[in-house]
Amino acid sequence: MNRFHSLFLPGLLFSLGLTLVACSAGTQQQAQPAPADTRAADESAIRARDAEWQKAVTAKDAALTTSFYADTGSLLAPGAPMATGKDAIQKDWAGLMGMPGFALTFAPTKVEVSRSGDLAYDLGDYALTTNDKKGKPQTSKAKFVVVWSKQPGGTWQVLVDTATTSP
């Protein structure tokens, strides 16, 4: 073997080996499958949570109603200050549910889940009934937005719950 081969051949082989390893690593990264698209299943789970939540509200159970919120969740009820955290949210729900003639129905008309599968929102309609000062039931109908977050265990919890006052 001549002097050229003995000086450069080991370096050339080493460089070629590094190139092959780098190409192989790049191919392995690209070959990993994309995460599964769970948006349809997540939408179904959120709609089921909404139905359970509605049952808790209908039962006028403020503690159970509040359990649908994340620990850092916020409730933005029309005409009231923002309530953040479960204690404040439960206090607001208890006050609302304690009003004479209280009844609330709500249902999402749209649920949109992010591609990442960790956030979602739903839009919908609600009807709130309470008695006026003379004891006559008054119903207001309007819209709501709820932002959901998928928790580490896979359960969807409410981050933000807000309602409008106009239909």
C-alpha positions as CSV (number, residue, x, y, z in Angstrom):
1,M,0.0,0.0,0.0
2,N,1.5,3.4,-0.9
3,R,1.8,6.3,1.5
4,F,-1.3,8.0,0.2
5,H,-3.5,5.1,0.9
6,S,-2.1,4.6,4.4
7,L,-2.6,8.3,5.3
8,F,-6.0,9.0,3.8
9,L,-7.8,5.6,3.6
10,P,-8.6,5.3,7.3
11,G,-9.9,8.9,7.4
12,L,-12.0,8.3,4.3
13,L,-13.5,5.1,5.8
14,F,-14.2,6.9,9.1
15,S,-16.0,9.7,7.2
16,L,-18.0,7.3,5.1
17,G,-19.0,5.4,8.3
18,L,-20.2,8.6,10.0
19,T,-22.2,9.5,6.9
20,L,-23.9,6.1,6.8
21,V,-24.7,6.4,10.5
22,A,-26.1,9.9,10.1
23,C,-28.2,8.8,7.1
24,S,-29.5,5.8,9.0
25,A,-30.5,7.9,12.0
26,G,-32.3,10.4,9.7
27,T,-34.2,7.5,8.1
28,Q,-35.2,6.1,11.5
29,Q,-36.6,9.4,12.6
30,Q,-38.6,9.8,9.4
31,A,-39.9,6.2,9.6
32,Q,-41.6,6.7,12.9
33,P,-45.4,6.7,12.4
34,A,-47.4,9.9,13.1
35,P,-49.4,9.9,16.3
36,A,-52.9,8.5,15.8
37,D,-55.7,11.0,15.0
38,T,-58.0,10.7,18.0
39,R,-60.2,13.7,17.3
40,A,-63.4,11.8,16.5
41,A,-63.0,9.8,19.7
42,D,-62.2,12.9,21.7
43,E,-65.2,14.7,20.3
44,S,-67.4,11.8,21.4
45,A,-65.8,11.9,24.9
46,I,-66.4,15.6,25.2
47,R,-70.0,15.3,24.1
48,A,-70.5,12.5,26.8
49,R,-68.9,14.8,29.4
50,D,-71.3,17.6,28.4
51,A,-74.2,15.2,28.9
52,E,-72.9,14.2,32.3
53,W,-72.3,17.8,33.2
54,Q,-75.9,18.7,32.2
55,K,-77.2,15.9,34.5
56,A,-75.2,17.4,37.4
57,V,-76.6,20.9,36.7
58,T,-80.2,19.5,36.4
59,A,-79.7,17.8,39.8
60,K,-78.6,21.2,41.2
61,D,-75.4,19.6,42.6
62,A,-72.8,22.4,42.7
63,A,-70.0,20.1,43.9
64,L,-70.6,17.6,41.0
65,T,-71.0,20.4,38.5
66,T,-67.7,21.9,39.6
67,S,-65.9,18.6,39.3
68,F,-66.0,19.0,35.5
69,Y,-63.6,22.0,35.8
70,A,-59.8,21.7,35.8
71,D,-58.2,22.9,39.1
72,T,-57.2,26.1,37.3
73,G,-60.5,26.5,35.4
74,S,-62.4,29.7,35.1
75,L,-66.1,30.5,35.0
76,L,-67.1,33.7,33.3
77,A,-70.8,34.0,34.0
78,P,-72.7,37.0,32.6
79,G,-72.9,39.9,35.0
80,A,-70.5,38.3,37.5
81,P,-66.8,38.6,38.2
82,M,-64.6,35.8,36.8
83,A,-64.4,32.8,39.2
84,T,-61.1,30.9,39.0
85,G,-60.3,27.7,40.8
86,K,-62.8,25.1,42.1
87,D,-63.7,26.8,45.3
88,A,-64.7,30.1,43.5
89,I,-66.5,28.2,40.8
90,Q,-68.5,26.0,43.2
91,K,-69.5,29.1,45.1
92,D,-70.8,30.7,41.9
93,W,-72.7,27.6,40.9
94,A,-74.2,27.2,44.4
95,G,-75.4,30.8,44.2
96,L,-76.9,30.3,40.8
97,M,-78.5,27.0,41.6
98,G,-80.0,28.5,44.8
99,M,-81.9,31.1,42.9
100,P,-85.7,30.6,42.9
101,G,-86.9,28.8,39.7
102,F,-83.4,27.9,38.6
103,A,-83.2,25.6,35.6
104,L,-80.4,25.5,33.0
105,T,-80.2,23.4,29.9
106,F,-77.3,23.5,27.5
107,A,-75.9,21.4,24.6
108,P,-73.0,21.8,22.3
109,T,-73.7,22.4,18.6
110,K,-70.1,22.2,17.6
111,V,-67.1,20.5,19.2
112,E,-63.6,21.1,17.7
113,V,-60.6,19.1,18.9
114,S,-57.0,20.3,18.2
115,R,-54.8,18.1,16.0
116,S,-52.5,17.6,19.0
117,G,-55.5,16.1,20.9
118,D,-54.9,18.0,24.1
119,L,-57.2,21.0,23.7
120,A,-60.8,21.4,22.4
121,Y,-63.6,23.8,22.5
122,D,-67.4,23.5,22.1
123,L,-70.0,26.1,21.1
124,G,-73.6,25.8,21.9
125,D,-76.9,27.1,23.1
126,Y,-78.3,27.4,26.6
127,A,-81.5,28.4,28.3
128,L,-81.4,29.7,31.8
129,T,-84.6,30.1,33.8
130,T,-84.9,31.9,37.1
131,N,-87.9,33.6,38.8
132,D,-88.2,37.4,38.6
133,K,-89.0,39.6,41.7
134,K,-92.7,38.7,41.4
135,G,-91.9,34.9,41.3
136,K,-92.7,34.6,37.6
137,P,-90.2,32.3,35.6
138,Q,-88.1,34.2,33.2
139,T,-86.0,32.3,30.6
140,S,-83.0,33.8,28.7
141,K,-81.6,31.9,25.8
142,A,-78.1,32.6,24.5
143,K,-74.8,31.0,23.5
144,F,-71.7,29.6,25.3
145,V,-68.1,28.7,24.7
146,V,-66.3,26.0,26.7
147,V,-62.5,25.3,26.4
148,W,-61.5,21.8,27.3
149,S,-58.1,20.3,28.3
150,K,-57.3,16.7,28.2
151,Q,-55.7,15.7,31.5
152,P,-52.9,13.2,32.0
153,G,-55.3,10.4,32.7
154,G,-57.2,11.2,29.5
155,T,-60.3,12.8,31.1
156,W,-61.4,16.1,29.6
157,Q,-61.7,19.0,32.1
158,V,-63.0,22.6,31.5
159,L,-60.4,25.3,31.4
160,V,-62.8,28.2,30.5
161,D,-66.6,28.3,30.6
162,T,-68.2,31.5,29.3
163,A,-71.6,32.5,28.2
164,T,-73.1,35.4,26.2
165,T,-76.3,37.2,27.2
166,S,-77.6,37.6,23.7
167,P,-79.2,34.9,21.5
